[in-house]
């Protein structure tokens, strides 16, 4: 893809996702995620009903009347976008690949964070760490993130979520809001996810295509695995084959949901033709109400 074409695509994504974050998500995002803690703001005179545990005894003694310490929530947060760039994301049977939906969602979240003056970082992973961009503030930084999401070409085709989670644990010393965007065609990551979830605010966003949920009866069909680069001839007319695939798909989906529940993390399932805006809004509202 030429530079001019990339910039045009980045600009198009910015216009769409920034509008969504400005008008829809900024308030919901703000109320959904808590700050790192309470910081001292000021002292003021004690009023009836104030918590006596907040009395500042030094100031009280100095002025010979009660004063209390006032604290406010420390709002500045750090968002990390952990994005799967393995080749299974280059699948789509309708208007868009999974990769394109993931890019739009990531951009929308990033602009929502900048609306709240929060930092945003990016971690691209396959079965290796493909790219890490440390968290920073500002529009130009978000545009760089979008550009990487649009044009990045991974060295590996496979997926290993555990390695990505371990890397995140090493680089994120303070609590972050972590969004993991993937089709989660992986397994055995629950234990590592629990460790990360104990420290960070984690949400998994699973993007899938409706054609991945089951195999239609099309007779003998050559099928290409984007991650292993293997082509197999599959008899889709076989009820046994179609049932085995459906069981496999549901096992992956159920593992994703169970792993995130057990880890105290949130999760969203979003099909490529669904309105991801409604999915995110509902999730933020439910999270903010807790």
C-alpha positions in Angstrom: 0.0 0.0 0.0 1.4 3.4 -1.0 2.0 6.2 1.5 -0.7 8.4 0.0 -3.2 5.5 0.1 -2.3 4.7 3.7 -2.8 8.3 4.8 -6.1 8.5 3.0 -7.3 5.3 4.9 -6.0 6.6 8.2 -7.9 9.9 7.7 -11.1 8.1 6.8 -10.8 6.0 10.0 -10.1 9.1 12.0 -13.1 10.9 10.8 -15.4 8.0 11.5 -14.0 6.9 14.9 -13.3 10.3 16.3 -17.0 11.3 15.7 -18.1 8.2 17.5 -15.8 8.8 20.4 -16.8 12.5 20.6 -20.5 12.1 20.6 -21.0 8.6 22.0 -18.2 7.2 24.1 -16.4 10.1 25.9 -19.0 10.3 28.7 -19.5 6.5 29.0 -15.8 5.8 28.9 -15.2 8.4 31.6 -17.8 6.9 34.0 -16.8 3.3 33.3 -13.2 3.4 34.5 -11.9 4.5 37.8 -8.8 6.6 38.4 -5.7 5.2 40.1 -6.9 6.5 43.5 -7.7 9.5 45.6 -5.4 12.5 45.6 -5.3 15.5 48.0 -7.1 18.6 46.6 -7.5 21.2 49.4 -8.6 21.8 53.0 -11.8 23.6 53.9 -13.8 24.3 57.1 -15.6 21.4 58.7 -19.4 21.3 57.9 -22.0 19.3 59.7 -22.1 15.8 58.3 -18.5 15.7 57.2 -16.5 12.5 58.0 -14.5 13.3 61.2 -11.8 11.0 59.9 -11.0 13.6 57.3 -10.2 16.3 59.8 -6.7 17.9 59.3 -5.6 18.2 62.9 -2.6 20.3 62.1 -4.6 23.0 60.3 -7.4 22.7 62.9 -4.9 23.4 65.7 -3.4 26.3 63.8 -6.8 28.1 63.3 -8.5 26.8 66.4 -11.5 25.6 64.4 -12.0 22.3 62.5 -10.8 21.9 59.0 -11.0 18.7 56.8 -8.9 17.4 53.9 -10.7 17.2 50.6 -9.7 14.5 48.2 -10.6 13.9 44.6 -10.3 11.0 42.2 -7.1 10.9 40.2 -8.6 10.7 36.7 -5.6 10.4 34.5 -5.5 6.8 33.2 -3.4 4.8 30.8 -5.1 2.7 28.1 -3.3 -0.2 26.4 -4.6 -1.7 23.2 -3.4 -5.3 22.7 -4.2 -6.2 19.2 -3.9 -9.7 17.5 -2.2 -9.4 14.1 -2.0 -13.1 13.3 -3.3 -14.1 9.9 -6.6 -15.4 11.1 -7.6 -11.7 11.4 -7.5 -11.4 7.6 -10.8 -13.3 7.2 -14.1 -11.8 6.1 -17.0 -13.0 4.1 -19.0 -9.8 3.9 -17.8 -6.2 3.6 -14.9 -6.1 6.0 -12.1 -8.3 7.3 -11.9 -8.9 11.1 -8.7 -6.9 11.0 -10.6 -3.8 9.7 -13.3 -4.0 12.4 -10.5 -4.4 15.0 -8.8 -1.3 13.7 -12.0 0.8 13.9 -12.8 -0.4 17.4 -9.2 0.3 18.6 -9.3 3.8 17.0 -12.6 4.6 18.7 -11.3 3.5 22.1 -8.1 5.5 21.6 -9.9 8.7 20.7 -12.2 8.1 23.7 -9.1 8.0 25.9 -7.7 11.2 24.4 -11.0 13.0 25.1 -10.3 12.3 28.8 -6.6 13.3 28.5 -5.5 9.8 29.1 -2.4 8.1 27.6 -2.8 5.3 25.0 -0.3 2.6 24.0 -0.3 -0.2 21.5 0.9 -3.8 21.6 0.7 -5.8 18.4 1.1 -9.6 18.8 1.1 -12.9 16.9 2.9 -15.7 18.6 5.6 -13.1 19.2 5.6 -9.4 20.2 5.4 -7.7 16.8 5.4 -4.1 17.9 5.2 -2.1 21.2 4.4 1.6 21.2 4.6 3.1 24.8 1.6 5.1 26.0 1.5 8.8 25.2 -1.1 11.5 24.9 -2.4 13.4 21.9 -4.0 13.2 18.5 -0.7 12.7 16.6 0.1 9.7 18.7 -3.3 8.2 18.1 -2.9 8.7 14.4 0.4 6.9 14.6 -1.4 4.0 16.3 -4.0 3.9 13.6 -1.4 4.0 10.9 0.4 1.0 12.4 -2.9 -0.9 12.6 -3.6 -0.2 8.9 -0.2 -1.0 7.4 1.6 -3.3 9.8 2.7 -6.6 8.4 3.5 -9.2 11.0 6.5 -11.5 10.8 4.6 -14.5 12.1 1.2 -15.9 11.1 0.3 -17.6 14.4 -1.2 -16.6 17.8 0.1 -16.8 21.4 -1.9 -14.7 23.8 0.2 -15.9 26.8 3.4 -14.3 25.5 1.6 -11.0 24.9 0.1 -11.0 28.4 3.5 -11.7 29.9 5.1 -8.9 28.0 2.3 -6.5 29.1 2.9 -7.5 32.7 6.6 -6.6 32.3 6.2 -3.2 30.7 3.0 -2.0 32.6 4.3 -1.2 36.1 1.2 0.7 37.0 -2.5 -0.2 36.5 -3.7 0.2 33.0 -7.0 -0.2 31.2 -6.3 -3.1 28.9 -8.4 -3.9 25.8 -7.4 -7.2 24.0 -8.8 -7.3 20.5 -8.6 -10.7 18.8 -10.6 -13.6 17.5 -9.2 -15.6 20.4 -8.5 -18.6 18.3 -6.1 -19.7 21.1 -6.2 -21.7 24.3 -4.4 -22.2 27.7 -4.2 -18.5 28.5 -6.6 -18.4 31.5 -4.0 -18.7 34.2 -1.9 -15.9 32.8 -5.0 -13.8 32.2 -5.9 -14.1 35.9 -2.5 -12.8 36.9 -2.9 -9.8 34.6 -6.5 -9.3 35.7 -5.5 -9.0 39.3 -3.5 -5.8 38.6 -5.1 -4.3 35.5 -8.7 -3.5 34.3 -9.0 -6.0 31.4 -11.6 -6.3 28.6 -11.5 -8.9 25.8 -13.2 -8.0 22.6 -13.7 -11.1 20.4 -14.3 -10.3 16.7 -15.7 -13.1 14.6 -17.2 -13.7 11.2 -20.6 -15.5 11.0 -19.0 -18.0 8.5 -16.7 -19.1 11.2 -19.5 -20.4 13.4 -20.3 -23.4 11.2 -19.4 -25.0 7.9 -22.1 -25.0 5.2 -22.8 -28.1 3.0 -20.8 -27.3 -0.1 -19.4 -30.8 -0.9 -15.6 -31.3 -1.3 -13.9 -27.9 -0.6 -10.2 -27.0 -0.3 -9.7 -25.0 2.9 -6.7 -22.8 3.6 -5.4 -22.2 7.1 -4.1 -18.7 7.2 -2.0 -19.4 10.3 -0.4 -22.7 9.3 -0.4 -22.1 5.5 -1.8 -25.6 5.0 -4.6 -26.4 2.5 -6.8 -29.3 3.3 -9.6 -30.9 1.2 -12.6 -31.1 3.4 -15.8 -33.0 2.8 -18.4 -30.5 4.0 -21.2 -32.8 2.9 -20.4 -35.0 5.9 -22.6 -34.3 8.9 -19.8 -35.7 11.1 -17.3 -33.1 9.7 -19.7 -30.2 10.1 -20.6 -31.3 13.7 -17.0 -31.7 14.7 -16.2 -28.2 13.5 -19.2 -26.7 15.3 -18.1 -28.4 18.5 -14.5 -27.0 18.0 -15.8 -23.5 17.4 -18.1 -23.5 20.5 -15.2 -24.9 22.6 -13.1 -21.9 21.6 -15.9 -19.4 22.2 -16.8 -20.9 25.6 -13.2 -21.0 26.7 -12.8 -17.3 25.9 -15.9 -16.4 27.9 -15.1 -18.7 30.8 -11.4 -17.6 31.0 -12.4 -13.9 31.2 -15.2 -14.5 33.8 -12.8 -16.5 36.0 -10.2 -13.7 35.7 -12.7 -11.0 36.8 -12.4 -9.4 33.4 -15.0 -8.1 31.0 -15.7 -9.4 27.6 -17.6 -8.6 24.4 -18.5 -10.8 21.4 -18.8 -8.8 18.2 -19.6 -10.3 14.8 -18.2 -8.4 11.8 -21.6 -7.4 10.5 -23.0 -6.3 13.9 -23.0 -2.7 15.1 -20.0 -2.6 17.4 -21.0 0.9 18.6 -24.1 -0.5 20.3 -22.0 -3.4 21.8 -19.4 -1.0 23.3 -22.0 1.5 24.6 -24.0 -1.3 26.4 -20.7 -2.6 27.8 -19.6 0.8 29.1 -23.0 1.5 30.6 -23.1 -1.8 32.4 -19.6 -1.4 33.7 -20.3 2.2 34.8 -23.3 1.0 36.8 -21.3 -1.5 38.8 
